[in-house]
């Protein structure tokens, strides 16, 4: 990287820190009623309204807007009956993906990652490239899945309709069922408030009772030269799939800078977690993040406490 570019990004990083309190207090708005979005923290999002309705209509996915970011969750309901070590891995748990949009000068900034069958991968890469998007990563999240699935990450910056059309073309290369919308009035047998208290972040409840957390980092992330929201698909996530009797399958996906990776791996292995992968999810990102999906089954609240110990080794916002 040229020295002057490195200095520019370092200056942006120092100047654009995200305010920690906004993430937990901004209400979640769903669907096209939230078309104007909300102003994101730091320097990540411009004052222009995010064209939520246009994006949702093109992609045929209804999403949710929080902190100025539209997040579309895409569940692969056409890939049922996936297991890992005999544990059911339901589509809303780990056979899914998301595409996130924020308003930015010249249109929108999009960052996404989707789940694929092996037979869909090359067609999806072609769709990414043919629509002027950037292909960033391809990998597996969890080992031992039966059947196995793959994940690809991509990004784009430009007019909302063009970026959304590119995302629609990627989905058209798959057998993903469309349209989709968030589960209305979803419930879970898990005690969500207790999990929130342990993890130190707000949760959402989805289909099949899956409880999910997005936990943002404190520093400003620059992606492709654009300062992005910490919720633009670069947060640490933690998902709980209820298995009955207070037990759960749990998958944290830690987002880490390089000097956090070993510390997190050590504390999680000491607690008996499977470390299923370690990878870069984005390209041209500063600081560079490393992601690691990990897996364990047991008492949901004990596992939440163990995940919290891993989170405390990273520079994330926790209460």
VEXVOVO-152165 format. One record per residue (C-alpha): x, y, z. Coordinates in steps of 0.5 Angstrom, whole numbers. Each point is the difference from the previous one (the first is absolute). Layout:
PT / X / Y / Z
PT / X / Y / Z
...
***
This chain:
PT / X / Y / Z
PT / 0 / 0 / 0
PT / 3 / 7 / -2
PT / 2 / 4 / 6
PT / -5 / 6 / -1
PT / -6 / -5 / 0
PT / 2 / -4 / 6
PT / 1 / 7 / 4
PT / -7 / 2 / -3
PT / -3 / -6 / 2
PT / 3 / 0 / 7
PT / -3 / 8 / 1
PT / -7 / -3 / -2
PT / 1 / -5 / 5
PT / 2 / 5 / 6
PT / -5 / 5 / -2
PT / -6 / -5 / -1
PT / -1 / -4 / 6
PT / -7 / -3 / 1
PT / -4 / 3 / 6
PT / -1 / -6 / 4
PT / -7 / 1 / 3
PT / -4 / 1 / -6
PT / 0 / -7 / -2
PT / -4 / -3 / 6
PT / -5 / 6 / 0
PT / -2 / 1 / -7
PT / -7 / -3 / -1
PT / -1 / -5 / -6
PT / -4 / 1 / -6
PT / -3 / -5 / -5
PT / -2 / 1 / -7
PT / -1 / 6 / -4
PT / -3 / 4 / 5
PT / 7 / 1 / 2
PT / 2 / 3 / -7
PT / 4 / 6 / 3
PT / 4 / -4 / 5
PT / 4 / 3 / 6
PT / 6 / 4 / 0
PT / 6 / -5 / 1
PT / 5 / 1 / 5
PT / 7 / 3 / -2
PT / 2 / 2 / -7
PT / -3 / -6 / -3
PT / -7 / 2 / -3
PT / -2 / 6 / -4
PT / -6 / 4 / 2
PT / -3 / -2 / -7
PT / -6 / -5 / 2
PT / 1 / -7 / -2
PT / -5 / -3 / -5
PT / -2 / -6 / 4
PT / -7 / -1 / -4
PT / 4 / 0 / -7
PT / 5 / -5 / 3
PT / -5 / -4 / 3
PT / -4 / -1 / -6
PT / 6 / -1 / -5
PT / 3 / -6 / 4
PT / -7 / -2 / 3
PT / 2 / 0 / 7
PT / -3 / 4 / 5
PT / 5 / 2 / 6
PT / 1 / 4 / 6
PT / 3 / 7 / 1
PT / 5 / 2 / 6
PT / 5 / 5 / 1
PT / -1 / 2 / -8
PT / 2 / -7 / -2
PT / -5 / -4 / -4
PT / 1 / -8 / 1
PT / -3 / -5 / -4
PT / 0 / -7 / 3
PT / 0 / -6 / -5
PT / -2 / -7 / 2
PT / 1 / -6 / -4
PT / -6 / -3 / 2
PT / 1 / -4 / -7
PT / 6 / -4 / 4
PT / -3 / -3 / 6
PT / 2 / -6 / 4
PT / 7 / 2 / 1
PT / 4 / -3 / 6
PT / 6 / 1 / 4
PT / 3 / -6 / 4
PT / -8 / -2 / 0
PT / -2 / 7 / 2
PT / -5 / 3 / -4
PT / 2 / 6 / -3
PT / -6 / 4 / -2
PT / 0 / 5 / -6
PT / -2 / 6 / 5
PT / 6 / -2 / 4
PT / 6 / -1 / -5
PT / -2 / -1 / -7
PT / -2 / 7 / -2
PT / 4 / 6 / -1
PT / -2 / 8 / 0
PT / 1 / 6 / -5
PT / 1 / 7 / 3
PT / 0 / 7 / -2
PT / 1 / 7 / 2
PT / -1 / 6 / -3
PT / 7 / 3 / -3
PT / 2 / 6 / -5
PT / -2 / -2 / -7
PT / -5 / -5 / 2
PT / 1 / -6 / 5
PT / 5 / -5 / 3
PT / -2 / -7 / 0
PT / 4 / -6 / 4
PT / -3 / -7 / 0
PT / 1 / -7 / 1
PT / -4 / -6 / -3
PT / -1 / -7 / 1
PT / 1 / -5 / -6
PT / 0 / -7 / -2
PT / 6 / -2 / -4
PT / -4 / 0 / -7
PT / -1 / 7 / 1
PT / 6 / 3 / 2
PT / 3 / 2 / -7
PT / -6 / 2 / -3
PT / -1 / 5 / 6
PT / 8 / 2 / -1
PT / -2 / 2 / -7
PT / -6 / 4 / 2
PT / 4 / 4 / 5
PT / 5 / 2 / -5
PT / -5 / 1 / -6
PT / -3 / 5 / 4
PT / 6 / 4 / 2
PT / 0 / -2 / 8
PT / 6 / -3 / 3
PT / 1 / -7 / 2
PT / 4 / 0 / 7
PT / 0 / -7 / 3
PT / -2 / -7 / -1
PT / 0 / -6 / 6
PT / -4 / -4 / 4
PT / -2 / 2 / 7
PT / -1 / -6 / 4
PT / 4 / -7 / -1
PT / -4 / -7 / 0
PT / -7 / 3 / -3
PT / -4 / -5 / -4
PT / -1 / 2 / -5
PT / 5 / 5 / -1
PT / -1 / 7 / -2
PT / 5 / 6 / -2
PT / 0 / 8 / 2
PT / 2 / 5 / -5
PT / 1 / 8 / 2
PT / -1 / 6 / -5
PT / -1 / 7 / 0
PT / -2 / 6 / -4
PT / 0 / 7 / 0
PT / -5 / 4 / -5
PT / -7 / 2 / -2
PT / -5 / -4 / 4
PT / -4 / -3 / -5
PT / 7 / -3 / -4
PT / 3 / -3 / 7
PT / -7 / -3 / 1
PT / -1 / -3 / -7
PT / 7 / -3 / 1
PT / -2 / -3 / 7
PT / -7 / -3 / -3
PT / 5 / -3 / -6
PT / 4 / -3 / 5
PT / -6 / -3 / 4
PT / -3 / -2 / -7
PT / 6 / -5 / -1
PT / -3 / -4 / 6
PT / -6 / -3 / 2
PT / -1 / 4 / 5
PT / -8 / 1 / 2
PT / -2 / 7 / -2
PT / -3 / 5 / 3
PT / 2 / 0 / 7
PT / -2 / 4 / 6
PT / 2 / 0 / 7
PT / -4 / -5 / 5
PT / -6 / 4 / 3
PT / -1 / -1 / 8
PT / 6 / -5 / 0
PT / 1 / -4 / 7
PT / 5 / -4 / 3
PT / 0 / -5 / 6
PT / 7 / 4 / 2
PT / 0 / 5 / 5
PT / 2 / 6 / -4
PT / 1 / 5 / 5
PT / 4 / -4 / 4
PT / 4 / -2 / -6
PT / 1 / 8 / -1
PT / 2 / 1 / 7
PT / 6 / -5 / -1
PT / 2 / 2 / -7
PT / -1 / 7 / 1
PT / -3 / 2 / -6
PT / -8 / 0 / -3
PT / -2 / -6 / -3
PT / -5 / -1 / -6
PT / -5 / -7 / 0
PT / -1 / -3 / -7
PT / -3 / -6 / -3
PT / 1 / -7 / 4
PT / 1 / 4 / 6
PT / 7 / 2 / -2
PT / 3 / 6 / 4
PT / 5 / 4 / -3
PT / 5 / 6 / 2
PT / 4 / 5 / -4
PT / 5 / 3 / 4
PT / 4 / 6 / -3
PT / 7 / 1 / 0
PT / 2 / 7 / 3
PT / 5 / 3 / -5
PT / -2 / 2 / -7
PT / 1 / -5 / -6
PT / 2 / 3 / -7
PT / -3 / -5 / -5
PT / 2 / 1 / -7
PT / 2 / 7 / 2
PT / -7 / 2 / 3
PT / -1 / 1 / 7
PT / -5 / -5 / 2
PT / -5 / -2 / 6
PT / 2 / -5 / 4
PT / -6 / -4 / -1
PT / 1 / 0 / -8
PT / 2 / -8 / 1
PT / 6 / 1 / 4
PT / -3 / -1 / 7
PT / 2 / -6 / 4
PT / -7 / -4 / 0
PT / -2 / -5 / 5
PT / -6 / -5 / -1
PT / -3 / -5 / 4
PT / -5 / -5 / -2
PT / -4 / -3 / 5
PT / 0 / -8 / 1
PT / -5 / -1 / 6
PT / 1 / 0 / 7
PT / 4 / 7 / 0
PT / 6 / -3 / -4
PT / 2 / 3 / -7
PT / 5 / -1 / -5
PT / 4 / 7 / 0
PT / 4 / 3 / -6
PT / 4 / 6 / 2
PT / 3 / 3 / -7
PT / 6 / 5 / 3
PT / 2 / 6 / -4
PT / 7 / 1 / 3
PT / 6 / 4 / -2
PT / 7 / -4 / -1
PT / 2 / 1 / 7
PT / -6 / -3 / 3
PT / -1 / -6 / -4
PT / 5 / -4 / 5
PT / -3 / 2 / 6
PT / -7 / -1 / -2
PT / 2 / -7 / -3
PT / 3 / -2 / 7
PT / -5 / 2 / 5
PT / -5 / -4 / -5
PT / 4 / -6 / 0
PT / 1 / 0 / 7
PT / -8 / 0 / 1
PT / -1 / -6 / -5
PT / -2 / 4 / -6
PT / 1 / -3 / -7
PT / 3 / 5 / -5
PT / -2 / -1 / -6
PT / 3 / 5 / -5
PT / 4 / 6 / 0
PT / 0 / 5 / -6
PT / 0 / 7 / -3
PT / -7 / 2 / -2
PT / 1 / 6 / -4
PT / 6 / 3 / -4
PT / 3 / 7 / 0
PT / -3 / 1 / 7
PT / 4 / 4 / 6
PT / 1 / -2 / 5
PT / 0 / -7 / -3
PT / -5 / -5 / 4
PT / 1 / -7 / 1
PT / -7 / -5 / 1
PT / 0 / -6 / 3
PT / -7 / -4 / 1
PT / 0 / -5 / 6
PT / -5 / -5 / 3
PT / -2 / -3 / 6
PT / -6 / -4 / 3
PT / -2 / 1 / 7
PT / -4 / 4 / 5
PT / -2 / 7 / -4
PT / 2 / 4 / 6
PT / 7 / -3 / 2
PT / 2 / 0 / -7
PT / -2 / 8 / -1
PT / 4 / 1 / 6
PT / 6 / -4 / -3
PT / -1 / 4 / -7
PT / 0 / 7 / 5
PT / 7 / -2 / 2
PT / 2 / -1 / -8
PT / -3 / 7 / -1
PT / 3 / 3 / 5
PT / 7 / -1 / -3
PT / -2 / 4 / -6
PT / -2 / 8 / -1
PT / -7 / -1 / 0
PT / -6 / 4 / 3
PT / -3 / -4 / 6
PT / -4 / 3 / 6
***
